[in-house]
């Protein structure tokens, strides 16, 4: 195997891993318990509650700051899930291209 083939094989493995992670995210997203606990409670209701806490002058400044940081965690998870879907979809397209390149490289190597 040539260096070009090795690199393409490594790329292919990486892209397949991204597609596999997207599959995990899709299965989670389809799970009603995940949707109820994570999407409804953690991503929607909990940030609102924590944002209100962060503005409550009765609690300590440190607790208000902690509440705001925890409220932001939901945004980080939402962005992570979205990025996982986007990277997975891009990887699906890349796999087709990489396989075509591998076929070309292997055909060229066979002719040498």
MIZA-20283 format. One record per atom (N, C-alpha, C): residue in one letter; x, z, y. Coordinates in steps of 0.02 Angstrom, whole numbers, plus 50000, padded with zeros to 5 digits. Each point is the difference from the previous one (the first is absolute). Layout:
BEGIN
aXZY
...
//
This chain:
BEGIN
x500425000049941
x499585000050059
x500445000050062
x499794996450050
x500384999650062
x499805005650047
x500385000650053
x499855005050051
x499334998550033
x499854993650011
x499364998150030
x499425002149956
x500074999049934
x499485001949953
x499915007550000
x500565003750000
x499975007350001
x499635002550062
x500164997150057
x499685002150062
x499254998550000
x499824994149975
x499294998349996
x499645004449951
x500325001649944
x499695004649951
x499895006950031
x500485002350039
x499935006550034
x499434999850051
x499974994550037
x499454999250048
x499335000049964
x499974996549945
x499394999649961
x499785006949976
x500475003949975
x499845006949978
x499745004150058
x500314999450058
x499785003850059
x499304998150021
x499864993550000
x499334997650020
x499485002349949
x500174999849937
x499525002249948
x499865007550008
x500505003850020
x499895007250012
x499515001150057
x500054995950053
x499545000650056
x499294998249979
x499934994949958
x499344998149975
x499725005649956
x500435003249960
x499785005549958
x499765005950043
x500375001550054
x499795005450045
x499344998450034
x499914993650018
x499364998050029
x499435001149950
x500134998649937
x499505001249947
x499825007449996
x500515004250005
x499875007349999
x499555001950059
x500164997350059
x499605001650059
x499294997349993
x499924994149969
x499344997349991
x499595004249951
x500325002349947
x499645004349952
x499805006550032
x500455003050040
x499835006150035
x499414998850048
x500054994750038
x499484998450049
x499324998949967
x500004997549939
x499374998849964
x499715006349969
x500405005349995
x499795006249969
x499545003950049
x499395001549979
x499545003650045
x500255006950022
x500355003449956
x500275006650019
x500534999250054
x500424994949994
x500514998750052
x499664998550066
x499504995649997
x499664998250062
x499685006150032
x499695004349960
x499675005950029
x500505005050027
x500495001849959
x500485005150020
x500494997650053
x500314994449988
x500534997750046
x499724996250059
x499594994849987
x499764996050056
x499495003750043
x499505002949968
x499485003350039
x500235006650031
x500305004249959
x500195006750023
x500674999950038
x500534997849966
x500675000550029
x500124995150058
x499764993849992
x500144995050051
x499495000050057
x499405002749989
x499494999750052
x499835006950029
x499775004549958
x499755006450025
x500565004850020
x500515000549958
x500535004950013
x500384998650065
x500184993750016
x500334998850064
x499585002050060
x499354999049996
x499565002050056
x500015007550009
x499965003649944
x500025007350003
x500675002450028
x500544997149976
x500665002050023
x500124998250073
x499744994250021
x500084998150070
x499645004950045
x499425002349979
x499645005150040
x500415006550002
x500295001949944
x500415006049998
x500594999450048
x500294994050003
x500604999050041
x499865001050075
x499374999850018
x499815001150070
x499715006850013
x499995004449950
x499705006650007
x500495004850032
x499875002450061
x500475004450034
x500035007149970
x499535001549956
x500005006749970
x500555000849948
x500184994549967
x500535000549949
x500684998950032
x500525002149966
x500674999650029
x500214992750010
x500484999150045
x500264993350014
x500294996949936
x500365004049961
x500294997549938
x499464997649951
x499475003949994
x499454998049956
x499654993750025
x499934999350066
x499704993950028
x500454994049986
x500655000850008
x500464994549986
x500004998249926
x499975005049957
x499964998849928
x499364996349982
x499455001950031
x499364996749987
x500044992650019
x500324998550056
x500064993050021
x500444996049951
x500545003149979
x500444996649951
x499634998649935
x499625004949977
x499614999049938
x499474994750009
x499694999650058
x499504994950014
x500324993149997
x500614999450023
x500354993649999
x500194997849929
x500055004749954
x500184998349931
x499504995149970
x499375000650018
x499504995349974
x500154992950022
x500224999250061
x500184993450025
x500594997149963
x500485004349983
x500584997749962
x499804997649931
x499555003749967
x499774998049934
x499614993450004
x499584999450050
x499604993950008
x500464994050011
x500515000750042
x500474994650012
x500404998449937
x500195005149962
x500374998949938
x499584996049950
x499375001849993
x499564996349954
x499924992850023
x499894999150064
x499924993250027
x500644995949989
x500575003050013
x500644996549991
x500114998349926
x499785004449956
x500074998849928
x499594993849980
x499404999350026
x499594994149987
x500324993750029
x500255000550061
x500304994250033
x500634997749963
x500435004849983
x500624998249965
x499854997149931
x499485002649967
x499814997549934
x499754992950003
x499584998650050
x499754993150008
x500564995250016
x500475002150043
x500574995750016
x500434998949937
x500085005249961
x500414999649940
x499704995149950
x499334999949995
x499684995349955
x500184992850018
x500014998550064
x500204993350022
x500744998849987
x500415005050013
x500724999349991
x500184998849927
x499625003049954
x500144999249928
x499944992749981
x499504996650025
x499924992849985
x500614996150024
x500225001550061
x500584996550029
x500645001649961
x500095006349983
x500605002049964
x500034996749931
x499434999849966
x499984996849934
x500174992650006
x499764996750052
x500174992950010
x500754999250013
x500285004450041
x500724999850013
x500405001349937
x499785004849960
x500345001549937
x499994993949953
x499444996749997
x499954994049959
x500504994750023
x500044999150067
x500474995050028
x500725001949984
x500175006450010
x500695002249988
x500184999349926
x499555001949957
x500144999749928
x500064992749977
x499594995650029
x500054992949982
x500664997150024
x500215002250058
x500644997750028
x500585002649957
x499965006349979
x500525003049958
x500034996449933
x499424998149974
x499994996749934
x500324993050005
x499964996950058
x500294993450009
x500755000350013
x500265005850017
x500725000650015
x500415000949938
//
